[in-house]
Amino acid sequence: MSEIRNIIIVGGGTAGFMTAASLLNSYAKANIKITLVESSKIGTIGVGEATIPTIRAFYNELGISDPEIIAKTGATAKLGIQFNGWKNKDSSFIHPFGGFGHDFNNVGFWHYLNAYSPEILDGGLDDLALGAALAKAGKFALPDPIKNTTPIYARFDWALHIDAGLFAKALKEYSLAKGLNYIDAKIENVELEQENGFIKSIILEGGKSLEADLFIDCSGFEALLIGKALGNEFESYEKYLLTNAAWAMPSQKIENPIALTKVTAHSAGWQWQIPLNHRTGNGHVFARDFINDNDALKTLERNLPSEKLDDARLIKFTPGRRKAWDKNCIAIGLSGGFLEPLESTAIALIQNGIDRLKMFFPFDGIDEKIIKEHNRIAQKEFERVRDFIILHYKLNQRGDSEFWRYVAQMEIPDTLSEKIELYKKRGHFVRYSWEMFHHISWLAMYSGFGILPQNHEPLVENMGRENFEDARSQINSDIQNIVSRAPSHAQFINHCNEIVG
Ligand SMILES: Cc1cc2nc3c(=O)[nH]c(=O)nc-3n(C[C@H](O)[C@H](O)[C@H](O)COP(=O)(O)OP(=O)(O)OC[C@H]3O[C@@H](n4cnc5c(N)ncnc54)[C@H](O)[C@@H]3O)c2cc1C
C-alpha cells in the first residue's frame, strides 16, 4: 500500500469533528487532505454531555482555552459524579476527579483510615477530597497550579458538562478554518477493492464517488464502514452490562447547579442529570429485560429536576465493541463500540482513539503489525473501562428489585474479580496496562459501596493512631477553609462567559 495522503472521515458527530479538528491541527504541514462527509438529514446522536478531565487537554492542544469552550458550549464545570441510591436506596457518595486526604510515609491514606477510622472509609470520604467538598458546597475554584509542591488534598482535576451539539459546532468551525473539505451528503454505498478487500470509495446519494487512502469510520451506531462494509463482527458485553436503552429529555436550567453529574439509581437502571448553563440534560438508562419502555419513560418524567423542554427520545444500544482498525479503515466513536454512559467514558475513548491513530499513523502505508498492536491496545482499554463499570453494579446491596438482585449475583470477568479480592484482603489495588481509571477512582467505588479491606496494612503503625488523627483533622480543616473562601460554581461560569464576551 502506498503513502497515505488522502483521508475521508465518515460522520460529523462528536467523534467525526474531534477527529477532524485534531488531525487538521497536528498534520497542518504534512500535506494530507482531509474530507469529512456527514448527512445533516440523518443527524447525530445528540447525547454525550458529561466528560472527564482529559477533554480539557484535547481542546487546549487545539489552542482553545477553558473559558472559550465554556462560553461556546453552554458548559458548566464538573468535579466528579454523585452516585445516589447505588449502594442502597438512601446512600450517596461522590467519585471525584482527585485524591482523598494525603499519603504518609509512602503508605496510602486509605490504609490509615482502614486501621484507625474505618467508619470514614465506609462511605465517608467526600469531605476528604477537595473537589468533592467544593462541589457539595456549590463552589468551584481552579486547582492549585503548582501541582508538585502542594499537598495532595489541594490537587484535584475538573472536567466539563457540555452541550454536545454546540461542542460539535465549535469543532466544525475550527476544522473549516483549518481547511477541512466538508461535504453534507448521505452515503449510499461503499465500494471495496477486489484484490484485497480494502475500501476503495464511498458512493454518495446521486452517485458521486469519493476515493481515499484511509477511511475513519465515525458513523455512530450505524458502523457504515467498519461493520457494514468490512463485516467486522460486534462483540457483545450484554452478559455483564445489562442496560441497553435510554430515554433522553432536556429540561429547564437549574439555578446555581453543583459541579457534579448526578446519577441516581432506579429499579432497573439509573438516571443522569447534567447541568448546562442554558438547560439540564436528563436521561434514564435502563435494562429492557427488567422494565418496559413506557414504565422507564414514566420513571424519568416523575424524576425530572425542572420543567421539560422537549419530548423524550428513546435510544437503544448494545454494550460491546468491534475491532478498531481493519484494512484501511479505523473506527472512532460509537462505530467502534459503546459501553454505557455511567462514567462518561465515551468521549474520552474517542480522544484516546485519536491519540492512538496519531501514534500509529500509517504515513508510509498500512502495516499489519501496526494494526495488530493498535487493536490490542484498543481492546485492552475498552475491557478495562468495561470492568470498572461492571463494578458499579456488582457491588450494590439494594436487593429491592429483580434487576439489582441479579447484577449483585452475576458472573463477572476474572480481571475484575481478582481486583476486588485483592482490595478486600488488605486494601491493595491491581493496575493493569491501559487503565483509564486510577486506583483513586476504584477507592471511591469501594468506599461508596462500603467495601472495606479485611486486614490492616502493618506499615501504618510507623505513624500511629494519634499522629494520623491529628493529620486527618488538619486536612479536614484545611479543606473546609479552602471551600469557605472559594467562589460559587455559578460565579466561576459567569466569569468565564464574561471574559470571552
Ligand atoms: C444514552 C447515551 C448517553 C451518552 N452520554 C455520554 C456522556 O455523558 N459522556 C460521554 O462521553 N459519552 C456519552 N455518550 C456517548 C456519546 O454520545 C458518543 O460517544 C458521541 O456522541 C460520539 O458519537 P459519534 O460521533 O460516534 O456518533 P453520532 O453522533 O451518531 O454521529 C454519527 C455521524 O455519522 C453520520 N452518518 C451516519 N450514517 C451516515 C450515512 N449513511 N451517510 C452520511 N453520514 C452518515 C451522521 O449523520 C452523524 O453525523 C452517550 C451515548 C448514549 C447512547
The ligand as an SDF file (V2000), in Angstrom:
LIG
                    3D

 53 58  0  0  0  0  0  0  0  0999 V2000
  -27.7020    7.3880   26.0380 C   0  0  0  0  0  0  0  0  0  0  0  0
  -26.3220    7.8440   25.8050 C   0  0  0  0  0  0  0  0  0  0  0  0
  -25.7420    8.7680   26.6690 C   0  0  0  0  0  0  0  0  0  0  0  0
  -24.4130    9.1630   26.4660 C   0  0  0  0  0  0  0  0  0  0  0  0
  -23.8260   10.0080   27.3730 N   0  0  0  0  0  0  0  0  0  0  0  0
  -22.4910   10.2600   27.2630 C   0  0  0  0  0  0  0  0  0  0  0  0
  -21.8270   11.0810   28.1980 C   0  0  0  0  0  0  0  0  0  0  0  0
  -22.4250   11.6340   29.1050 O   0  0  0  0  0  0  0  0  0  0  0  0
  -20.4970   11.2660   28.0350 N   0  0  0  0  0  0  0  0  0  0  0  0
  -19.7920   10.7100   27.0080 C   0  0  0  0  0  0  0  0  0  0  0  0
  -18.5750   10.8690   26.9500 O   0  0  0  0  0  0  0  0  0  0  0  0
  -20.4290    9.9890   26.0750 N   0  0  0  0  0  0  0  0  0  0  0  0
  -21.7390    9.7410   26.1730 C   0  0  0  0  0  0  0  0  0  0  0  0
  -22.3650    9.0050   25.2140 N   0  0  0  0  0  0  0  0  0  0  0  0
  -21.6390    8.6180   24.0080 C   0  0  0  0  0  0  0  0  0  0  0  0
  -21.5730    9.8330   23.0560 C   0  0  0  0  0  0  0  0  0  0  0  0
  -22.8600   10.2990   22.7610 O   0  0  0  0  0  0  0  0  0  0  0  0
  -20.8540    9.4490   21.7650 C   0  0  0  0  0  0  0  0  0  0  0  0
  -19.6760    8.7700   22.0420 O   0  0  0  0  0  0  0  0  0  0  0  0
  -20.5080   10.6840   20.9790 C   0  0  0  0  0  0  0  0  0  0  0  0
  -21.6130   11.4910   20.7890 O   0  0  0  0  0  0  0  0  0  0  0  0
  -19.9240   10.3190   19.6400 C   0  0  0  0  0  0  0  0  0  0  0  0
  -20.8900    9.8160   18.7760 O   0  0  0  0  0  0  0  0  0  0  0  0
  -20.4620    9.5350   17.2750 P   0  0  0  0  0  0  0  0  0  0  0  0
  -19.8750   10.7830   16.7070 O   0  0  0  0  0  0  0  0  0  0  0  0
  -19.6470    8.3070   17.2520 O   0  0  0  0  0  0  0  0  0  0  0  0
  -21.8480    9.1870   16.5760 O   0  0  0  0  0  0  0  0  0  0  0  0
  -23.0680   10.1470   16.1040 P   0  0  0  0  0  0  0  0  0  0  0  0
  -23.2310   11.3470   16.9290 O   0  0  0  0  0  0  0  0  0  0  0  0
  -24.2440    9.2360   15.9640 O   0  0  0  0  0  0  0  0  0  0  0  0
  -22.6230   10.6290   14.6670 O   0  0  0  0  0  0  0  0  0  0  0  0
  -22.7080    9.7830   13.5370 C   0  0  0  0  0  0  0  0  0  0  0  0
  -22.4950   10.6150   12.2880 C   0  0  0  0  0  0  0  0  0  0  0  0
  -22.4780    9.7660   11.1560 O   0  0  0  0  0  0  0  0  0  0  0  0
  -23.3110   10.2930   10.1640 C   0  0  0  0  0  0  0  0  0  0  0  0
  -23.8350    9.2280    9.3180 N   0  0  0  0  0  0  0  0  0  0  0  0
  -24.3500    8.0380    9.6820 C   0  0  0  0  0  0  0  0  0  0  0  0
  -24.7450    7.3380    8.5870 N   0  0  0  0  0  0  0  0  0  0  0  0
  -24.4560    8.1280    7.5230 C   0  0  0  0  0  0  0  0  0  0  0  0
  -24.6310    7.9850    6.1030 C   0  0  0  0  0  0  0  0  0  0  0  0
  -25.1990    6.8960    5.5610 N   0  0  0  0  0  0  0  0  0  0  0  0
  -24.2240    8.9920    5.3080 N   0  0  0  0  0  0  0  0  0  0  0  0
  -23.6450   10.1130    5.8270 C   0  0  0  0  0  0  0  0  0  0  0  0
  -23.4710   10.3050    7.1470 N   0  0  0  0  0  0  0  0  0  0  0  0
  -23.8740    9.3190    7.9720 C   0  0  0  0  0  0  0  0  0  0  0  0
  -24.4150   11.0290   10.9280 C   0  0  0  0  0  0  0  0  0  0  0  0
  -25.0480   11.9870   10.1370 O   0  0  0  0  0  0  0  0  0  0  0  0
  -23.5830   11.6490   12.0500 C   0  0  0  0  0  0  0  0  0  0  0  0
  -23.0160   12.8600   11.5870 O   0  0  0  0  0  0  0  0  0  0  0  0
  -23.6880    8.6410   25.3790 C   0  0  0  0  0  0  0  0  0  0  0  0
  -24.2950    7.7500   24.4870 C   0  0  0  0  0  0  0  0  0  0  0  0
  -25.5880    7.3470   24.7010 C   0  0  0  0  0  0  0  0  0  0  0  0
  -26.2080    6.3630   23.7500 C   0  0  0  0  0  0  0  0  0  0  0  0
  1  2  1  0
  2  3  1  0
  2 52  2  0
  3  4  2  0
  4  5  1  0
  4 50  1  0
  5  6  2  0
  6  7  1  0
  6 13  1  0
  7  8  2  0
  7  9  1  0
  9 10  1  0
 10 11  2  0
 10 12  1  0
 12 13  2  0
 13 14  1  0
 14 15  1  0
 14 50  1  0
 15 16  1  0
 16 17  1  0
 16 18  1  0
 18 19  1  0
 18 20  1  0
 20 21  1  0
 20 22  1  0
 22 23  1  0
 23 24  1  0
 24 25  2  0
 24 26  1  0
 24 27  1  0
 27 28  1  0
 28 29  2  0
 28 30  1  0
 28 31  1  0
 31 32  1  0
 32 33  1  0
 33 34  1  0
 33 48  1  0
 34 35  1  0
 35 36  1  0
 35 46  1  0
 36 37  1  0
 36 45  1  0
 37 38  2  0
 38 39  1  0
 39 40  1  0
 39 45  2  0
 40 41  1  0
 40 42  2  0
 42 43  1  0
 43 44  2  0
 44 45  1  0
 46 47  1  0
 46 48  1  0
 48 49  1  0
 50 51  2  0
 51 52  1  0
 52 53  1  0
M  END
$$$$
